[in-house]
């Protein structure tokens, strides 16, 4: 009898795994019904946010709000498990689809990281040099209301006065004055025509002016000139472009090496073309077998 009971117990299927079980690592921030809410859980939550959002949250002092959201999430999770919602067909399907989506995205992220290395980025930059050819000037300026004052400022700078110091003290452009008149790199179209023509006609190191525009009179110091945007400034842009190409190429590779048949079609050899079978009159077309989610 005991042997029979043991055999029956051994044959019973194990209880279904509880979804959403995670490692509660790091410092304990709160305890919800005996379960720790930890720094690791908070970090994982923040990692799911769009790039740059974490910095904004920290800059605006909103980290406590995120912690509160993690606590609320823990409460809702516990209650959902308590009510055995994870055992309902709809939720089972939703959880399975979420897992598949996470795996697909992780795979694509892995492939993108492997194929958008520094060498690939450099190659793209070299092959698309025309795309990044953007004549630019890096300059400072002092903006003044009257030409006589502008003439005097120009004379003082050419006489040895520090341009940045003069800009900070005298420029009417309060935005750039805080940075010593610094305007950074700019293309010709970004500035008003009179300013742009003068700046782009000058050479590196030139101090020119006064240049009259609708804003007043400018004294301009041309700090540097260049014909193209350097690789470092467009690296993220290139990686974004390569990402799309890499993802599409990888999906094409997977399709080429897979056996994919439409509903009712005969099995095709790997790499062979597939012709969809026509549905019966009045019947809707068969849906695709699977969809690979796009990368983030």
C-alpha positions as CSV (number, residue, x, y, z in Angstrom):
1,X,0.0,0.0,0.0
2,X,2.8,2.4,0.9
3,X,4.6,1.7,-2.3
4,X,1.4,2.4,-4.3
5,X,0.9,5.7,-2.5
6,X,4.5,6.7,-3.2
7,X,4.1,5.8,-6.9
8,X,0.9,7.9,-7.1
9,X,2.6,10.9,-5.5
10,X,5.6,10.5,-7.8
11,X,3.3,10.5,-10.8
12,X,1.5,13.8,-9.8
13,X,2.6,16.6,-12.1
14,X,4.6,19.4,-10.4
15,X,2.7,22.6,-9.6
16,X,3.0,25.2,-12.4
17,X,6.0,27.5,-12.0
18,X,5.0,30.9,-10.6
19,X,5.9,33.6,-13.3
20,X,7.7,36.8,-12.4
21,X,10.0,35.3,-9.8
22,X,13.1,37.5,-9.7
23,X,16.3,37.7,-7.8
24,X,15.8,40.4,-5.1
25,X,19.4,41.6,-5.0
26,X,21.0,44.7,-3.5
27,X,19.9,46.9,-0.6
28,X,16.4,46.4,0.8
29,X,14.4,49.5,0.1
30,X,11.0,48.3,1.4
31,X,9.3,45.1,2.6
32,X,5.9,44.3,1.2
33,X,3.9,41.6,2.9
34,X,7.2,40.0,3.9
35,X,8.8,40.3,0.5
36,X,11.8,42.5,0.0
37,X,11.7,45.3,-2.6
38,X,15.4,45.9,-3.4
39,X,17.8,48.2,-5.2
40,X,18.2,45.6,-7.9
41,X,14.5,45.7,-8.6
42,X,14.6,49.5,-8.8
43,X,17.6,49.4,-11.2
44,X,15.8,46.8,-13.4
45,X,12.8,49.1,-13.6
46,X,14.9,52.1,-14.6
47,X,16.7,50.0,-17.2
48,X,13.4,49.5,-18.9
49,X,12.9,53.2,-19.4
50,X,13.9,55.0,-22.6
51,X,17.5,56.3,-22.8
52,X,18.1,59.5,-21.0
53,X,15.0,59.2,-18.8
54,X,17.0,58.0,-15.9
55,X,19.2,61.1,-15.9
56,X,16.1,63.3,-16.1
57,X,14.5,61.4,-13.1
58,X,17.6,61.9,-11.0
59,X,18.0,65.5,-12.1
60,X,14.4,66.3,-11.1
61,X,14.7,64.4,-7.8
62,X,11.9,61.9,-8.8
63,X,13.6,58.7,-7.7
64,X,11.3,58.3,-4.7
65,X,8.4,58.3,-7.2
66,X,10.0,55.4,-9.1
67,X,10.5,53.5,-5.8
68,X,6.8,54.0,-5.0
69,X,5.9,52.6,-8.4
70,X,8.1,49.5,-7.7
71,X,6.3,49.0,-4.4
72,X,2.9,49.3,-6.1
73,X,4.0,46.9,-8.7
74,X,5.0,44.4,-6.0
75,X,1.6,44.8,-4.3
76,X,-0.2,44.2,-7.6
77,X,2.0,41.2,-8.5
78,X,1.4,39.5,-5.1
79,X,-2.4,40.0,-5.4
80,X,-2.5,38.7,-9.0
81,X,-0.6,35.5,-7.9
82,X,-2.9,35.2,-4.9
83,X,-5.9,35.2,-7.2
84,X,-4.1,32.7,-9.5
85,X,-4.6,34.9,-12.5
86,X,-1.4,33.3,-13.9
87,X,-3.3,30.1,-14.3
88,X,-6.0,31.6,-16.6
89,X,-5.6,30.9,-20.3
90,X,-5.5,34.6,-21.4
91,X,-2.8,35.5,-18.9
92,X,-0.8,32.3,-19.7
93,X,-0.8,33.4,-23.4
94,X,0.1,36.9,-22.5
95,X,3.0,35.8,-20.3
96,X,4.2,33.3,-23.0
97,X,4.1,36.0,-25.7
98,X,6.0,38.4,-23.4
99,X,8.7,35.8,-22.9
100,X,9.0,35.2,-26.6
101,X,9.2,38.9,-27.3
102,X,11.9,39.4,-24.7
103,X,13.9,36.5,-26.2
104,X,13.6,37.9,-29.7
105,X,14.6,41.4,-28.7
106,X,17.6,40.0,-26.7
107,X,18.7,38.0,-29.7
108,X,18.5,41.0,-32.0
109,X,20.3,43.2,-29.5
110,X,23.1,40.6,-29.3
111,X,23.5,40.5,-33.1
112,X,23.4,44.3,-33.4
113,X,26.1,44.7,-30.8
114,X,28.3,42.1,-32.5
115,X,27.9,43.6,-36.0
116,X,28.0,47.4,-35.2
117,X,31.5,47.4,-33.8
118,X,34.0,50.2,-34.3
119,X,35.3,48.7,-37.5
120,X,31.8,48.5,-39.0
121,X,31.1,52.1,-38.0
122,X,34.4,53.3,-39.4
123,X,33.7,51.5,-42.7
124,X,30.2,53.1,-43.0
125,X,31.6,56.5,-42.2
126,X,34.3,56.1,-44.9
127,X,31.8,54.8,-47.5
128,X,29.3,57.6,-46.8
129,X,31.8,60.5,-46.6
130,X,29.6,62.7,-48.8
131,X,26.8,62.3,-46.3
132,X,28.9,63.8,-43.5
133,X,30.5,66.6,-45.6
134,X,29.3,69.6,-43.7
135,X,31.5,72.8,-43.8
136,X,31.4,74.2,-40.3
137,X,32.9,77.0,-38.3
138,X,33.5,77.1,-34.6
139,X,33.4,80.7,-33.3
140,X,32.8,83.1,-30.5
141,X,31.2,86.5,-30.7
142,X,30.5,89.8,-28.9
143,X,27.2,91.4,-29.7
144,X,26.9,95.2,-29.3
145,X,24.3,97.8,-30.0
146,X,26.3,100.6,-31.5
147,X,29.0,100.5,-34.2
148,X,31.3,102.9,-32.3
149,X,31.3,100.6,-29.3
150,X,31.9,97.6,-31.5
151,X,34.9,99.4,-33.1
152,X,36.3,100.1,-29.6
153,X,35.8,96.5,-28.5
154,X,37.5,95.2,-31.6
155,X,40.5,97.5,-31.0
156,X,40.8,96.3,-27.4
157,X,40.7,92.6,-28.4
158,X,43.3,93.2,-31.2
159,X,45.3,95.0,-28.6
160,X,45.5,91.9,-26.4
161,X,42.2,91.9,-24.4
162,X,40.9,88.4,-23.7
163,X,38.0,87.7,-26.1
164,X,36.0,85.5,-23.7
165,X,36.3,87.9,-20.9
166,X,35.1,90.8,-23.1
167,X,32.2,88.7,-24.3
168,X,31.2,87.8,-20.8
169,X,31.2,91.5,-19.7
170,X,29.8,93.3,-22.7
171,X,27.9,91.0,-25.1
172,X,24.2,91.6,-25.4
173,X,23.8,87.9,-26.3
174,X,23.3,86.8,-22.7
175,X,23.0,83.1,-23.7
176,X,26.5,82.9,-25.2
177,X,28.0,85.6,-23.0
178,X,27.9,83.1,-20.1
179,X,30.2,80.9,-22.1
180,X,32.6,83.7,-23.1
181,X,30.7,84.3,-26.4
182,X,31.1,80.6,-27.4
183,X,28.7,79.5,-30.2
184,X,30.2,76.1,-30.8
185,X,30.3,74.4,-34.3
186,X,27.6,75.7,-36.7
187,X,26.8,75.3,-40.4
188,X,26.2,78.3,-42.6
189,X,22.5,78.0,-42.8
190,X,22.1,78.2,-39.0
191,X,23.2,81.8,-38.8
192,X,21.8,85.0,-40.3
193,X,23.3,85.7,-43.7
194,X,25.6,88.6,-42.9
195,X,27.1,86.8,-39.9
196,X,27.4,83.5,-41.8
197,X,29.1,85.0,-44.9
198,X,31.7,86.8,-42.7
199,X,32.4,83.8,-40.5
200,X,32.8,81.4,-43.4
201,X,35.0,83.7,-45.4
202,X,37.4,84.1,-42.5
203,X,40.3,81.8,-41.5
204,X,41.1,79.9,-38.3
205,X,42.3,82.4,-35.7
206,X,40.8,85.5,-37.4
207,X,39.0,88.2,-35.4
208,X,36.7,90.1,-37.6
209,X,34.0,92.8,-37.4
210,X,32.1,94.8,-36.7
211,X,29.5,92.7,-38.7
212,X,26.0,94.3,-38.8
213,X,22.9,92.1,-38.6
214,X,19.4,92.8,-37.5
215,X,20.5,92.0,-33.9
216,X,23.3,94.6,-33.8
217,X,27.0,94.6,-34.4
218,X,29.1,91.5,-34.0
219,X,32.8,91.0,-33.3
220,X,33.6,87.4,-34.3
221,X,36.6,85.2,-33.4
222,X,36.9,82.2,-35.7
223,X,38.3,79.4,-33.5
224,X,38.4,76.6,-36.0
225,X,37.0,75.4,-39.4
226,X,36.3,72.0,-40.8
227,X,34.8,70.4,-43.9
228,X,33.1,67.4,-42.4
229,X,31.6,66.2,-39.2
230,X,34.1,64.0,-37.4
231,X,33.3,60.3,-36.7
232,X,32.8,60.8,-33.0
233,X,30.0,63.3,-33.5
234,X,28.0,61.0,-35.9
235,X,28.9,57.6,-34.3
236,X,25.5,57.2,-32.6
237,X,23.7,58.3,-35.9
238,X,25.7,55.7,-37.9
239,X,25.0,53.0,-35.3
240,X,21.3,53.7,-35.5
241,X,21.4,53.4,-39.3
242,X,23.5,50.2,-39.2
243,X,21.2,48.7,-36.6
244,X,18.2,48.8,-39.0
245,X,20.4,47.2,-41.8
246,X,21.8,44.6,-39.5
247,X,18.4,43.6,-38.1
248,X,16.9,43.2,-41.6
249,X,20.0,41.3,-42.9
250,X,19.9,38.9,-39.9
251,X,16.2,38.2,-40.3
252,X,16.8,37.5,-44.0
253,X,19.5,35.1,-43.1
254,X,17.2,33.3,-40.7
255,X,14.5,33.1,-43.3
256,X,16.9,31.8,-45.9
257,X,18.1,29.0,-43.6
258,X,14.6,28.0,-42.4
259,X,11.8,25.9,-43.6
260,X,8.7,28.0,-43.8
261,X,5.5,26.8,-45.4
262,X,2.2,28.4,-45.7
263,X,-0.9,26.6,-44.4
264,X,-1.5,23.5,-46.6
265,X,1.7,23.8,-48.6
266,X,4.1,21.0,-49.0
267,X,7.3,21.1,-46.8
268,X,10.1,23.0,-48.5
269,X,13.8,22.4,-48.1
270,X,15.8,24.9,-46.1
271,X,16.6,27.9,-48.3
272,X,14.0,27.0,-50.9
273,X,11.5,29.6,-52.0
274,X,8.0,29.1,-50.6
275,X,4.8,29.6,-52.6
276,X,1.7,30.3,-50.5
277,X,-1.2,27.9,-51.1
278,X,-4.4,29.5,-52.1
279,X,-7.3,29.3,-49.6
280,X,-10.5,27.7,-50.6
281,X,-13.2,30.0,-52.1
282,X,-14.5,32.4,-49.5
283,X,-11.9,31.3,-46.9
284,X,-9.6,34.0,-45.3
285,X,-5.9,33.7,-46.1
286,X,-3.8,31.9,-43.5
287,X,-1.9,34.1,-41.0
288,X,1.9,34.1,-40.9
289,X,3.4,31.4,-38.7
290,X,5.4,33.8,-36.6
291,X,6.4,37.4,-36.3
292,X,9.8,38.6,-35.1
293,X,9.4,41.9,-33.1
294,X,11.4,44.9,-34.3
295,X,14.4,46.0,-32.3
296,X,13.9,48.9,-29.8
